[in-house]
């Protein structure tokens, strides 16, 4: 536990270097905007689903099943805190409201959890990632558009994150996940390893597309980052301090709750005709600032839990 802040610091710096690589690849024309969208699509439709399936490839036990249920409830509580705080501060600013409510639990949370707590701990994050994606497709769209979400049960079930969660759960419950053929297991692990580098390269492209001067001189962006990176994680930490949860579950959900703004705010803003450039800035600036805030939150967790 004492080493977790240092591990998170090191992993955050590694991910920052991936992002810088994406920044310069875009600036020098080696990755286009279209190319970054295709990489993002690869992440959403293949890499992150494979990471989730890989987390289920473990021996079944009733204790693990109970931990999965508990961690999903903990993730739901964390998301509720994020949504309520986001609504409290940014009710009149849809992009900021969405950005505060939904962290980058998939792109950044998963590799950080794997680095700090081991790949087995990603298992505790599956429920939260699935819920986060459902809420983005439903509640998030309502926030951005002011209209009732058009996402129905079919579209939610066909979401790649949900599909991967169902497949993984079947593999876990049947015990098949722990006994996959060696070639298949190696393939799944190899694809899973792409998550952090590809995700951060895409975020680097977002950063390169942003007006850097405007990004660092816009006060409301810093207000959003303070809420997303400090207030929400600390509120989650205080709640978890008093809940009788397994330590690994607390830390896993806390890391995800402390992640910067999720990249989907840019995707959904573009889709619904909102300020795409500003949405990219929320992702880029919060990701840069999280290099400092994530270790601070984990240091606080080191004291409190």
QUICOR-V321122 format. One record per helix or strand. SS is the DSSP state (2 for helix, 1 for strand). FROM is the first residue (numbers start at 1). TO is the last residue. Records with the same first field share a line. If there is no record, write none. Layout:
SS = FROM-TO  FROM-TO
//
This chain:
2 = 4-27  33-55  62-90  94-101  105-117  119-145  153-157  160-174  176-179  182-192  194-209  212-216  219-241  247-257  264-271  276-304
1 = 103-103  261-261
//
